[in-house]
């Protein structure tokens, strides 16, 4: 049998309440990850050698950039995308250039705020 493992897969580092409760996966996907995720991770990391043809196809598709057709590889690839760090993009700036360079009115260094000479 493919993807056999003695323990269920849990990733509490990325999913503190469990994969099932994360909202990122469907019920079927989370069931498959919990049941076979440990074996999939070992195959992906290279700590386990593929035993069946299905596992060989999984490793080939996960490690290459070709189109993924295997159902298990699709779900594991989705898992890998979900746990990637997310980049934050801001849509507004903090202030104008004078404030960022320290020449703003707030620090009292401008001629207008220094008083009359």
C-alpha positions in Angstrom: 0.0 0.0 0.0 1.2 3.5 -0.8 2.0 6.3 1.6 1.8 4.1 4.7 2.8 5.7 8.0 2.4 4.8 11.6 1.5 8.3 12.8 -1.0 10.9 11.6 0.4 14.1 10.1 0.2 17.3 12.2 1.9 20.6 11.6 1.2 22.6 14.7 3.9 25.2 13.7 1.8 26.4 10.8 -1.6 25.2 11.9 -1.9 25.7 15.7 -5.5 24.3 15.8 -4.8 21.6 13.3 -5.0 21.2 9.5 -8.7 20.3 9.6 -9.7 23.6 11.4 -7.4 25.9 9.3 -10.0 26.6 6.6 -7.3 26.2 3.9 -8.3 22.7 2.9 -11.5 20.8 2.1 -12.6 18.0 4.4 -11.3 15.4 1.9 -7.9 17.2 1.5 -7.4 17.5 5.3 -8.3 13.8 5.8 -5.8 12.8 3.1 -3.1 15.1 4.6 -3.7 13.8 8.1 -3.6 10.2 7.0 -0.7 10.2 4.4 1.0 13.6 5.1 3.8 12.1 7.2 4.8 9.7 4.4 4.4 12.5 1.8 6.7 14.8 3.8 9.3 12.1 4.2 9.2 11.4 0.5 9.5 15.1 -0.3 12.4 15.6 2.1 14.2 12.5 0.8 14.2 10.7 4.2 12.2 7.9 2.7 12.6 6.1 -0.6 9.5 5.5 -2.8 8.3 2.0 -2.4 5.5 1.8 -5.0 4.9 3.3 -8.5 2.4 5.7 -7.1 5.0 7.1 -4.6 7.6 7.4 -7.5 5.1 9.4 -9.5 4.4 11.6 -6.5 8.1 12.4 -5.9 8.7 13.1 -9.6 5.8 15.5 -9.8 6.5 17.3 -6.5 10.1 17.9 -7.3 9.7 19.0 -10.9 8.0 22.0 -12.5 5.8 20.1 -14.8 2.1 20.0 -14.6 0.8 17.9 -11.7 -1.7 15.3 -12.5 -1.5 13.0 -9.4 -4.2 13.8 -6.9 -1.9 13.3 -3.9 0.8 15.5 -5.4 -1.8 18.3 -6.0 -2.9 18.3 -2.4 0.6 18.2 -1.0 1.7 21.0 -3.4 -1.3 23.0 -2.1 -0.1 22.4 1.4 3.4 23.6 0.5 2.0 26.8 -1.0 -0.2 27.5 2.1 2.8 27.2 4.5 5.0 29.5 2.5 5.7 32.9 4.1 3.4 35.6 2.9 4.7 38.9 1.7 3.0 42.1 2.9 2.5 44.9 0.3 1.4 48.3 1.5 -0.9 50.5 -0.6 -0.1 53.8 1.1 3.0 55.6 2.2 4.0 56.7 5.7 4.6 60.3 4.9 6.1 62.7 2.5 9.8 62.8 1.6 10.6 65.7 4.0 9.2 63.8 6.9 11.1 60.7 6.0 14.4 62.6 5.7 14.0 64.3 9.0 13.4 67.8 7.5 9.7 67.9 8.5 7.9 70.4 10.6 7.6 68.1 13.6 11.2 68.1 14.6 11.6 71.9 14.7 14.5 71.9 12.2 12.6 73.8 9.5 13.0 77.6 9.0 9.2 78.1 9.4 9.2 76.6 12.9 12.4 78.1 14.2 10.8 81.4 15.0 11.6 85.0 14.0 15.2 86.1 13.5 
